[in-house]
Amino acid sequence: MKQTKREFTNQNINLDAMAKVSEQFFKEEGFKTQSAKHPKGWLIQAQKGGIFRSILGMDRSFTLTLTGDSNNVTASLGIGKWLQDLGVAAVEAFLLTPLVVFVEVPESLWSFEIEHHFWHYLENQISLGLQ
């Protein structure tokens, strides 16, 4: 799965509210999450837990960046390494460089399903009025 991106223009979106509902989506799907706010936007990571994944060293996570202002929001979703410390430097790195990750086929099919479900959820939340 490569990075996917959606742009939302002229919709008066509250970026903080968008970050909150995005993180809530992943929590409801059983992911552990972490997020950090930066002057340029938000970085949210979501990772499936479990002992089996830990033993196999699967430290991948969905990484969502939200940037822009209320009338021009860009949301980018990709798969990246789970960051142990979401400091300012890490957030800046994700907000300033594109995500490109290659994933094995079985995991990429599962990732595609979650990604599709996430975009549908987020677009519904926006149509309901993320203000």
Buried (B, 14 or more C-beta within 10 A) or exposed (E): BEBBEEEBEEBEBBBEBBBBBBBEBBEEBEBEBBBBBBEBBBBBBBBBEEEEEEEEEBEBBBBBBBBBEBEEBBBBBBBBEBBEEBEEEBBBEBBEEEBEBEBEEEEBEEBEEBBEEBBEBBEEBBEEEBE
